[in-house]
Amino acid sequence: MAIGAIAFSTLAQAQRFHYDLTGRDGQKYYLSEQVPDGNYRVTVTLGSRKKAGSTTVRGESRRLFIENEITRKKETRTISFLINKRNVHINNREDVRIKEREKTKLNWDDELTLEITGDYSTVTSIDIERDTIAPTLFLCGNSTVVDQDEEPWASWGQMIPRWLNDKVAVANYAESGETASTFIAVGRLKKALTQMKKGDYIFMEFGHNDQKQKGPGTGAYYNFATALKTFVDEARQRGVTPVFVTPTQRRSFVGGKIQETHADYPEAMVWVAEREHAPLIDLHSMTRTFYEAMGEEASKQAFVHYPANTYPGQTKALADNTHFNPYGAYELAKCIIEGWRTACPELMQYVRPEYTPFDPAHPDDRATFHWVDSEKVDIVKPDGN
């Protein structure tokens, strides 16, 4: 990686890692180490004797953990979080059948990778230790959930770790273009099941791509509902709590209001959740409120809408009304946390104290959102619509 990939100094037998980063103030770089699948507690010490800093730490495929953390000159601060690492191997005979373009993604390799960036990074040390106790939130879904590797794309799944403490981990198995049934068929659910333990949670947001499936046996109340039931059954067999998330709205305005584009798939998910007595977060309704609160024109600020030449190699304007930019994904992550308050309030114990209640009818001012771009850029739209 061009901004300086370096490897951890490790104590492999104890699965503990220490990094002395003194003297790298202001630099942007990646850190990586080959480790087994699982969760790892990362403890980052920030501060510089020479200068004030603003540090951002992301992990694997641009998951946000520390956001623009300010330290004054000579001040030190310590922040911990949990990060999940995985590879494609299900067992000795099977691998997840990931897409060709996923093979370069940091989420699916054998290394745990951290990205140190910010306006002026001041990381002095990083300590990493394996964690086998904390609960894990497994995320299943499509391009509106996935950890997007490249700018300017983003999804809520990679933003939600920013608001969580070091007592819970997030494992995002979502991928662009997936349906509930294809997610199962290619082994993504099977791989996730090998990592689950009693007390974990599995979140499922599908519907965008499922509605496009054609042929015998397809439909919201047929193969879609059957696939959702499979998620529930497999999870509960392992003592894992299933949570449904209705699909995000598309930015499709008529007369200042969002028009429905998902047919009866959101209603089918609600129907399955009710039959299975499973918690449900109505992101479908929250995103309608969010977009309408911003308005038809201003809501473009939450999506990948950029004039030509905003990014390297981008000769044409980008105008995507399904996929989010970092600001939009950040706001949706807050919607998910607000959904926890009623769907699974026990998860609120894992939310960091600096989080403040969020109302999608009154979104954060876009001008106050500061995102430091990663070096990886791809102007090709993700799969799905």
Secondary structure, 3 states (H helix, E strand, C coil): CCCCEEECEEEHHHCEEEEECCCCCCCCEEEEEECCCEEEEEEEEEECCCCCEEEEEEECCCEEEEEEEEECCCCEEEEEEEEEECCCECCCCCECCCCHHHHHCHHHCCEEEEEEEEEECCEEEEEEEEECCCCEEEEEECCCCCCCCCECCECHHHHHHHHECCCCEEEECCCCCCCHHHHHHCCHHHHHHHHCCCCCEEEEECCCCHHHCCCCCCCHHHHHHHHHHHHHHHHHHCCCEEEEECCCCCCCEECCEECCCCCCHHHHHHHHHHHHCCCEECHHHHHHHHHHHHCCCHHHHHEEEECCCCCCCCCCCEEEEEEECHHHHHHHHHHHHHHHHHHCHHHHHHECCCCCCCCCCCCCCHHHCCCCCCCCECCCCCCCC
